[in-house]
Amino acid sequence: AICGKYNSLQDAYKSIVEAFIHAGIANSSKVEVKWVDTEKIDTIESASKELSDVDGVLIPGGFGNRGIEGKILSSRYARENNIPFFGICLGLQCAVIDFARNECGMEGANSSEFDGKTKYPVIDIMSSQKSIKKKGATMRLGSYGCNLTGKSKVYAAYGKRKIYERHRHRFEFNNKYRSKLEAKGLVVSGTNKELNLVEIVEVKSHPWFVATQFHPELKSRVVNVHPLFKDFVGASIKRKYGSH
């Protein structure tokens, strides 16, 4: 399932669909995409109705608060039901909000992008960006380095400790809440040490729950499938058939 809000314009997710094709080839499988409109998900029951028949859940990037609660509920459903989950950019932010609300007791936790008055802004604008009035091309754009931790799903996928991936966003994981989230089982498995920013999170008790602040789909190629898409599809196959 691609849980998005631009589903009427599926070309918005063309890079993700292409990356799924590459990952399918790498896993000797065909990936069938189910388009899920998160504006239609407003309870955990409606999330179950949309997602109970899928083998993997991906939440892609995007801007604005339309469909956000549906994305957060989609993350929760995948997390609580051990469905392989891949969050990209906004997908990471929704996963962190879900975890804060439902595992850490932070009722109403949110991104300051969606709720400027939230008591728990677990996603917030970078301090270096707060004084900017004219946004323009002031996002964190382009390639940035990321250091991976050992014994993580992402290290197993990449097979190396330092990676470089492409970004396009303004809001970030709020380090103020990092220790509370980690204490409940959220794993920070990738960081940008130069900027002290969280780049990747995982859920310790889950078979495959990975979310990245960057856009891995932009670097996937037929002859060089992105390792995270390859492993996500592999985990989805394992869920469907048992062994892979």
C-alpha positions in Angstrom: 0.0 0.0 0.0 1.2 3.5 -0.9 -0.7 5.6 1.7 -0.7 9.0 0.1 -2.9 12.0 -0.7 -1.9 12.7 -4.3 -3.3 9.5 -5.5 -5.4 11.2 -8.2 -2.0 12.3 -9.6 -0.1 9.1 -9.4 2.9 10.6 -11.3 3.6 12.4 -8.0 4.9 9.0 -6.8 6.5 7.9 -10.0 9.9 7.5 -8.5 8.5 5.3 -5.7 6.6 3.1 -8.2 9.8 2.7 -10.3 11.8 1.8 -7.2 9.2 -0.9 -6.4 9.7 -2.3 -9.9 13.5 -2.4 -9.4 13.0 -4.0 -5.9 10.6 -6.6 -7.4 13.1 -7.6 -10.0 15.8 -7.9 -7.3 13.5 -10.2 -5.3 12.3 -12.2 -8.4 8.8 -10.9 -7.7 6.2 -8.5 -9.0 5.1 -5.7 -6.7 1.4 -4.9 -6.9 0.7 -1.4 -5.6 -2.5 -0.7 -3.8 -3.3 3.1 -3.7 -4.7 4.1 -0.3 -6.2 7.6 0.1 -5.4 8.7 3.7 -8.1 11.3 3.7 -10.5 8.4 3.9 -8.8 7.0 7.1 -10.0 8.6 10.3 -10.1 5.8 12.8 -7.9 2.7 13.4 -10.9 0.6 12.2 -10.9 2.4 8.9 -7.1 1.9 8.7 -7.8 -1.8 9.2 -10.4 -1.8 6.4 -7.9 -0.3 4.0 -4.7 -2.2 5.1 -5.7 -5.6 6.4 -5.0 -7.2 3.0 -1.6 -5.7 2.3 1.9 -7.2 2.9 3.7 -3.8 3.3 2.8 -0.2 4.0 4.7 2.8 2.6 4.0 6.4 3.5 5.6 8.8 1.0 6.6 12.4 1.3 4.4 15.4 0.9 3.5 18.8 2.3 0.6 20.3 4.2 -1.8 18.8 6.7 -4.4 17.2 4.4 -4.6 13.5 5.0 -2.1 13.6 7.8 -4.2 11.9 10.5 -4.8 9.1 8.1 -1.1 8.7 7.5 -0.4 8.6 11.3 -3.2 5.9 11.7 -1.6 3.9 8.8 1.7 4.0 10.6 0.1 2.8 13.8 -1.8 0.0 12.1 1.4 -1.3 10.4 3.4 -1.0 13.6 0.8 -2.7 15.8 0.2 -5.5 13.3 3.8 -6.3 12.4 3.3 -5.3 8.7 6.5 -4.2 7.1 6.6 -0.4 7.0 8.6 2.1 5.1 8.3 5.8 5.8 9.8 8.4 3.6 10.3 12.1 4.6 6.8 13.0 5.8 6.4 9.2 6.4 9.1 9.3 9.0 7.5 12.3 10.7 4.1 10.5 10.8 5.7 7.4 12.2 7.4 9.5 15.0 4.1 11.2 15.8 2.3 7.9 16.0 5.0 6.4 18.3 5.0 9.5 20.5 1.2 9.4 20.9 0.6 5.7 21.3 3.8 4.3 22.9 5.0 7.3 24.9 1.7 8.7 26.2 2.3 12.1 24.5 -1.3 12.9 23.8 -1.7 15.3 20.9 1.9 15.0 19.8 2.3 16.4 16.4 4.5 18.4 14.0 4.6 22.1 14.5 3.9 22.3 10.7 0.4 20.8 11.4 -0.3 22.1 14.9 1.6 25.2 16.1 0.1 24.8 19.6 0.9 21.1 20.2 2.2 20.4 23.7 4.6 17.8 22.2 6.2 19.1 18.9 8.1 15.9 18.2 8.7 17.2 14.7 9.7 20.9 14.5 11.3 23.3 12.1 15.1 23.5 12.2 16.3 26.2 14.5 18.4 27.7 11.7 15.1 28.1 9.6 12.9 29.7 12.3 13.9 33.3 11.4 13.3 32.8 7.7 10.3 34.7 6.4 10.7 34.2 2.6 10.9 30.4 2.3 12.0 30.0 -1.4 14.7 27.4 -1.8 15.6 27.4 1.9 14.7 23.7 2.6 17.3 21.1 3.3 17.9 20.2 -0.3 20.4 17.8 -2.0 22.8 15.2 -0.8 23.7 14.9 2.9 25.8 12.3 4.8 24.3 9.9 7.3 26.1 7.7 9.8 24.4 4.3 10.5 24.5 2.3 13.7 25.4 -1.4 13.7 22.9 -4.2 14.3 20.2 -2.1 12.6 18.0 -2.9 9.6 19.5 -0.1 7.6 23.1 -1.2 8.3 22.1 -4.8 7.2 20.7 -3.3 4.0 23.5 -0.9 3.1 26.4 -3.0 4.4 28.3 0.2 5.4 28.4 2.8 8.1 28.4 6.0 6.0 25.8 6.8 3.3 24.8 9.8 1.2 21.1 10.4 0.4 19.0 13.2 -1.1 16.7 15.5 0.9 13.9 17.9 0.3 12.3 19.1 3.5 12.2 21.8 6.2 10.9 20.1 9.3 13.0 17.7 11.4 12.9 15.2 14.3 13.0 17.2 17.5 16.0 16.0 19.5 14.3 17.3 22.7 12.2 14.1 22.7 14.7 11.7 21.5 15.6 10.0 24.8 11.9 9.5 25.7 11.1 7.9 22.4 14.2 5.7 22.5 13.3 4.6 26.1 10.1 3.1 24.7 11.8 1.2 21.8 12.2 3.7 19.0 15.7 3.2 17.5 17.6 6.0 15.9 19.7 4.1 13.4 20.9 7.0 11.2 22.1 10.5 12.1 23.8 13.4 10.4 26.5 14.1 12.9 27.5 17.5 11.4 24.0 19.0 11.9 23.1 16.7 14.8 19.9 15.6 13.0 18.1 12.3 13.1 17.9 10.8 9.6 16.5 7.2 10.2 14.3 5.6 12.8 13.3 2.0 13.3 11.0 0.2 15.8 13.0 -2.4 17.8 10.2 -5.0 18.3 9.0 -5.0 14.7 10.1 -7.3 11.9 10.8 -4.4 9.5 9.8 -0.9 10.4 12.1 1.7 8.9 11.6 5.4 8.2 14.0 7.9 6.6 14.0 11.7 6.5 15.6 11.4 3.0 14.2 10.2 -0.3 15.8 6.8 -1.2 13.6 6.4 -4.2 15.5 9.1 -6.1 18.6 7.0 -6.3 17.1 3.6 -7.2 18.0 2.2 -10.7 17.2 -1.1 -12.5 20.8 -2.0 -12.4 21.4 -0.6 -8.9 18.2 -1.2 -6.9 18.1 0.9 -3.7 19.0 -1.4 -0.7 16.1 -0.2 1.5 13.5 -0.8 -1.2 15.0 -4.2 -1.8 14.8 -5.2 1.8 11.4 -3.7 2.3 10.0 -5.8 -0.5 11.9 -8.8 0.8 10.3 -8.3 4.2 6.8 -8.0 2.6 7.4 -11.2 0.6 8.4 -12.9 3.9 5.2 -11.8 5.5 3.1 -13.1 2.6 4.8 -16.5 2.1 6.6 -17.2 5.4 10.1 -17.7 4.0 11.9 -15.9 1.2 
